[in-house]
């Protein structure tokens, strides 16, 4: 199914998800809850994410002295709405989904960002089926191109803007196909179900290492400019002492198993201003964030 990146389609997806989260949840917001609900961005299969997050759950429980519940929502919009209505206390967002969440819930606070190869940035990679009809970026014209979730940075926003800068406009020069998750894009391209697509480069590397994707069956076409890495955010209404403990738990995290689940070497402090580049990218694609409130 084709979706065009515009304000109406994204508003529709966010509002549809909102139906599952009523404003009554706001009355349940606790500044120092016994159970801390930690949401992970649903950019891969939910069962895989939850399984890989068990060391994180154990680490946070021991470090914070609280029960930890790991949550993976059905899609990006559902996670945004869960944060908005206080259904989660800590959220590991994609860069653009964080920007969307911040536009809906201004009180949330980004406090840590993953560092990989010494940098708090990563890239999106454009791939094609090996031996398929797309051998270069220019070959994308007139064909289908696979994206992940509409609110995904590296599997939609960044590569779509990257293509636009090269004169390829979605819905005009090629047919956008949204497949939901990064791994779904990689599998579809590998199988030749779509000739090309885009996803996070670190996620693609992980999928190849796991054997989920056969590197010989895909080719890398291009890579985007650096993208600010995934931020970890927390609710602004949490008690100051708890917020400081949560912040320290991530910034002082050294456990390699836990870090591997995030595909990073460590975390460093971050702020909302670090994600202004995503707001600028959204403007390139005529997405009016301010009107989504």
Secondary structure, 3 states (H helix, E strand, C coil): CCCCCCHHHHHHHHHHHHCCCCHHHHHHCCCCCCEEEEEECCCCCHHHHHHHCHHHHHHHHHHHCCEEEEECCCCHHHHHHHHHCCCCCEEECCHHHHHHHHHHCCCCEEEEEEEECCECEECEEEEEECCCCCCCHHHHCCCEEEECCCCCHHHHHHHHHHHHHCCCCECCCEEEEECCCHHHHHHHHHCCCCCEEEEEHHHHHHHHHHCCCCHHHEEEEEECCCEECCEEEECCCCCHHHHHHHHHHHHCCCCHHHHHHHCCCEEEECCHHHHHHHHHHHHHCCCCHHHHC
